């Protein structure tokens, strides 16, 4: 549940960045790689937060 919420928030931040003028010049595979890194980082941080 926390991972889903965090990934949704990452999507909102990216959406706002595009709305205010951020224009990346990455291809689709680079976007998939970035999404994978962000997903893995989110998953790891959520696990660390719940392991306390």
Helices and strands as residue ranges (DSSP letters): H 2-19, H 28-50
